């Protein structure tokens, strides 16, 4: 598709690196598993064999796992998934999913918080009995000017000032109370056909929802190659700066390089 003559990014080459805000409109960015999965693989975290379309990792206790599945042509092009089981290889206790089109920095920040919670769980089991209040996740949205709508059905929806980002919290129990019941949902673009979508099922620690929301509204710009900035959102983005050329997004390898120690 040829760029519009009014495209604010027209003055830059397709490989030019720029810094943009808001985060929810920036596009997926680089899928660097070594960054997104900050797990200490040298200290017991496992990286399981996978093909070119999947990468999979699990904690030393085998109760926590995360995977990346590529599905070219599908909505979102694939999925990042975090899951937890109360007993190793047992029934799923909760799950978090992100479309592959979700900005990678948001996914990374949730995984970083996940590792922190996991390391703290030797003292308290927050992975399964998190007592973090829901308002911890959504209160910061107000500080960034997000609107708030409450419906009698038991949902509250927070929308970004540009109307293109949303976080929805279903605070009243729905008919479904199964493992796939998702009281927290976030998306960018049109709800019926979002550019990306994230879901936190019932039981997912509110601490992780809060980490996602904090990353979502962060004012730290995201680095993107011009060619990777979604065309539909370019007129809504603020370009913080243009920087020297950097490599654009790459396809993920079958598995990450050894993770950094936090």
Buried (B, 14 or more C-beta within 10 A) or exposed (E): EEBEEEBBBEEBEEEBBBBBBBBBBBBBBBBBBBBBBBBBBEEEBEBEEBEEBBBBBBBEEEBBBBBBBBBEEEBBBBBBBBBBBBEEEEEBBBBBBBBBBBBBBBBBBBBBBBBBBBEEBEEEEBBBEBEBEBEBBBEBBEEBEBEEEEEEEEBBBBBBEBEBBBBBBBEEEEEEEEBEBBBBBBBBBEEEEBBBBBBBBBBBBBBBBBBBBBBBBBEEBBBBBBBBBBEEBBEBBEBBEEEEEEEBBEEBBBBBEEBEEE
